[in-house]
Amino acid sequence: MSHGRALWLMVLVTLLWSTAGVVSRQLDSARGFEVTFWRSAFTLLSLLAWWGLREGRAGLAPMLKRSPLLWGSAVCWATMFTAFMLALTMTTVANVLVVMSLGPLFTALLAWLLLGQRLAPRTVLAVALAGAGVAWMFSAQGLQLGWGPLVALAVPLAAASNFVLLQRHARQSAVSLPHAVALGALLSCLVTLPMAWPFEASATDMAWLALLGATQLALPCVLMVHLSRVLSATEVSLLALLELIFGAAWAWWLAGEALSSRTLSGAALVLVALVLNELRRRPAALQTSVP
């Protein structure tokens, strides 16, 4: 896969991730941890059905492998699936999103420490600009300290760890890392079940949650695992910030929410950071095209 194609597919991944907010607005009675439980459950069921129908038992066998790598990635996925919802019950959405914008910084540092990836000046600048852009988007609501932001901190830390883990072992044929997504969904179900009970979701809610599980988690997360073979860990984490911009666009388009000048200027700053980070590849691409 070419870098350009992987880049656009990662944009598609963030677009699918961003649908969580607008779809959640359609729910009648499901709330909080029940949403997380069913979303994770349908993620697991979607992946099991896909692999089972396509390959039978052979498609499910990788989940049973006793591999620290497989289960390490699964724990990261489970933390990302669960900590976000837990943080939302303890603080505001703005606080959670600002904390999550630290993801590229954590990823860049881990990639430097564990993978030996040199932090180019443009990458450092892109990470700083992207973080500043997200902070500016939600600065009007203020950042409140407390347990909520601390719990939210688990999301970018788990994401950074997972990105670096995938980068380091993406080509290890002995372990099927896409199956870690399914295992992460299973762990998320087990953790959130006690807090999700008793279930209150309506039939309509279940349909929306099934859509979320299949298209907002299962498909994009597995696709992201494959893209980690082409894109660097820091690049993936930076591009993941597009989820916030797409989420705001969905809320404006389908929910009629007004976009403030802070939101627009912050989103523009994030986009500048992403373009800046990708421009470093252009000279090399032009050089290879010369006969």
Secondary structure, 3 states (H helix, E strand, C coil): CCHHHHHHHHHHHHHHHCHHHHHHCCCCCCCHHHHHHHHHHHHHHHHHHHHHHHHCHHHHHHHHCCCHHHHHHHHHHHHHHHHHHHHHCCCCHHHHHHHHCCHHHHHHHHHHHHCCCCCCHHHHHHHHHHHHHHHHHCHHHCCCCCHHHHHHCHHHHHHHHHHHHHHHHCCCCCCCCHHHHHHHHHHHHHHHHHHHCCCCCCHHHHHHHHHHHHHHHHHHHHHHHHHCCCCCHHHHHHHCCHHHHHHHHHHHHHCCCCCCHHHHHHHHHHHHHHHHHHHCCHHHHHHHHCC
